[in-house]
Amino acid sequence: MNHTDKIIIIDLEATCWNGKIPEGQVNEIIEIGICVLDTKTGYITQNEGIIVKPTRSTISEFCTELTTITQELVDSEGISFEEACTKLRVEYHPKQYTWASYGQYDLNMLKKQCKLRNVEYPMGQQHINVKTTFSEVKGLRKKVGMKGALQILNIPLDGTHHRGIDDARNIAKILDWCLRNN
């Protein structure tokens, strides 16, 4: 059964480099930003950032500049990717809900990392690409980034851009606008 009174919003942050990926390293999820949007009220609940410890890469200086996530943070507060997926399943019951992300990257990255690590995919099958939805509802010919969508809607960016915990909330606000104006 798929409940539509709530939509789970996910925003992933992953290891990244300015230029090509260093030898022996891979893009890995380092934060799963999540929140729940109550589609009736527009309220955002259960907002958190799950810090994930990468196993095949390190946090570059470029990555820290972009996300504010440091190697020290993932070392001290990070949990394994498998534990993060279990936490999603246990605390959010995501298979019961539609989930959303801004663009296709988060969906693809999550599926790819689950497959590579042989971890059960935690999310439900119903996914909303908020980037596409926003463009359609707003009648834009060209898709815009999350920050651009917020500017178009005159919604201030809440928190730090490229932090999953904050971006999930910002995406929820865009999705809420889309649902109310569709």
C-alpha positions in Angstrom: 0.0 0.0 0.0 1.3 3.4 -0.9 0.3 6.2 1.4 0.2 9.7 -0.3 -0.4 11.7 2.9 3.4 11.8 3.3 6.3 11.9 0.9 9.8 11.1 1.9 12.4 13.5 0.5 16.0 12.3 0.1 19.1 14.3 -0.8 22.4 12.5 -1.0 25.9 13.9 -0.7 28.8 11.8 -2.0 32.6 12.0 -2.1 33.7 14.3 -4.9 36.8 15.8 -6.4 37.7 18.8 -8.4 38.6 17.0 -11.6 39.0 13.3 -12.1 38.5 10.7 -9.4 41.9 9.7 -7.8 43.2 6.3 -8.5 41.5 3.6 -6.4 38.7 5.9 -5.1 35.0 5.9 -6.1 32.0 8.2 -5.6 30.4 7.0 -2.4 27.4 8.3 -0.3 28.6 10.3 2.7 25.3 11.8 3.8 21.7 10.8 3.4 19.6 13.9 4.0 16.0 13.0 4.7 12.8 14.6 5.7 9.1 13.8 5.5 6.6 16.2 3.9 3.0 16.0 5.1 1.2 16.6 1.8 -2.0 17.9 3.5 -0.4 20.5 5.8 2.9 21.2 4.0 4.7 20.6 7.3 8.2 19.1 7.2 9.0 16.5 9.9 11.7 14.0 10.8 14.5 16.0 9.2 17.9 14.5 9.7 21.3 14.0 8.0 22.6 10.4 8.3 26.4 10.6 8.0 27.8 7.6 6.2 31.4 6.5 6.5 32.9 5.9 3.0 35.0 2.7 2.7 36.7 3.1 -0.7 37.4 6.9 -0.7 38.4 9.8 1.5 36.8 13.2 1.7 38.7 15.6 -0.5 39.3 19.3 0.3 37.1 20.2 -2.6 34.3 17.9 -1.1 34.6 19.6 2.3 34.4 23.1 0.7 31.3 22.1 -1.2 29.4 20.1 1.5 31.1 21.2 4.8 31.5 17.5 5.5 35.0 16.6 6.7 36.9 13.4 7.0 36.9 13.9 10.8 33.1 14.1 10.8 32.6 10.9 8.8 35.2 9.2 11.0 33.6 10.2 14.3 29.9 10.3 13.4 29.6 8.1 10.3 27.8 4.8 10.2 28.2 2.1 7.6 26.1 2.4 4.4 24.4 -0.9 5.4 23.5 0.6 8.8 22.2 3.8 7.1 19.9 1.7 4.9 18.7 -0.2 7.9 18.0 3.0 9.8 16.0 4.3 6.8 13.9 1.1 6.7 13.3 1.0 10.5 12.7 4.6 11.2 10.9 5.8 8.0 9.3 2.7 6.5 10.0 4.1 3.0 8.6 1.2 1.1 5.1 2.4 2.2 5.6 5.9 0.7 6.4 7.7 -2.4 9.8 9.3 -2.2 11.3 12.3 -4.0 14.6 13.8 -4.9 15.8 16.7 -7.0 16.8 15.1 -10.3 17.7 11.5 -11.0 21.1 11.4 -9.4 20.0 10.4 -5.9 17.8 7.5 -7.2 20.6 6.2 -9.5 23.3 6.6 -6.9 21.3 4.9 -4.1 20.5 1.9 -6.4 24.0 1.7 -7.7 25.6 1.7 -4.2 23.0 -0.9 -2.9 23.9 -3.2 -5.8 27.7 -2.8 -5.4 27.5 -3.4 -1.6 24.8 -6.1 -1.9 22.5 -4.1 0.4 18.8 -4.3 0.2 17.4 -1.2 -1.6 15.6 0.7 1.2 13.2 2.9 -0.8 9.8 2.3 -2.4 9.3 2.0 -6.1 7.3 5.3 -6.5 9.8 8.1 -7.1 9.1 11.8 -7.9 11.8 13.7 -9.7 11.1 17.2 -8.3 13.4 18.8 -10.9 11.2 17.5 -13.7 7.9 18.1 -11.8 8.9 21.7 -11.0 9.7 22.5 -14.7 6.4 21.0 -15.8 4.3 22.8 -13.2 6.1 26.1 -13.7 6.0 25.6 -17.5 9.8 26.1 -17.9 11.5 25.0 -21.1 14.8 24.5 -19.4 15.2 22.6 -16.1 16.8 24.6 -13.2 18.8 23.5 -10.2 17.4 23.4 -6.7 18.8 26.8 -5.8 17.4 28.3 -9.0 13.9 26.8 -8.3 14.0 28.4 -4.8 14.9 31.7 -6.3 12.1 31.5 -8.9 9.6 30.8 -6.0 11.1 33.5 -3.8 11.8 30.9 -1.1 15.0 31.6 0.8 17.6 28.8 0.8 17.4 27.3 4.3 20.7 26.1 5.8 23.8 25.1 3.8 23.5 24.3 0.1 25.0 20.8 -0.5 24.3 19.5 2.9 21.8 16.7 2.6 19.9 17.5 5.8 19.3 21.1 4.6 18.8 20.4 0.9 16.1 17.7 1.7 14.1 20.5 3.5 14.6 22.9 0.6 13.4 20.3 -1.9 10.4 19.5 0.3 9.4 23.2 0.1 9.7 23.1 -3.8 7.7 19.9 -3.9 5.0 21.3 -1.6 4.7 24.3 -3.9 4.3 22.0 -6.9 1.6 19.9 -5.3 -0.4 23.0 -4.3 -0.1 24.6 -7.8 -0.5 21.5 -10.0 
